Amino acid sequence: MNSSDDLESFSEEILDTVSKNVLKYRKDKGLTQMQLALEIGMSGGAYLGRAEIRKENHHFNIKHLAKISKILDVDICEFFKS
C-alpha cells in the first residue's frame, strides 16, 4: 500500500510532466501562451502561463487538456509521457 506522501509525490510528478509537455507542444506549434489561452476559451494567458511552469501549484485540468490537445493536434496521451 502506498503512503499518502508517495501518492502526493506521484501526482505532483504527473502534473509537472503534463505542464512540461504542454509547453513543449505549444512551442512546437509556434503559439504564444496568449494565443493558446484564447483558442481554448480563456480570457488571457496568465493562468496558462502559471500552469505551464506550475507557479503556485497551478495546473491544467482534464477539460483544459482536452481542448489543448485539439488545438495543438496532439493526442492527449502525449501530455502524460515522460
Order of alpha helices (4+ residues) and beta strands (2+ residues): alpha-alpha-alpha-alpha
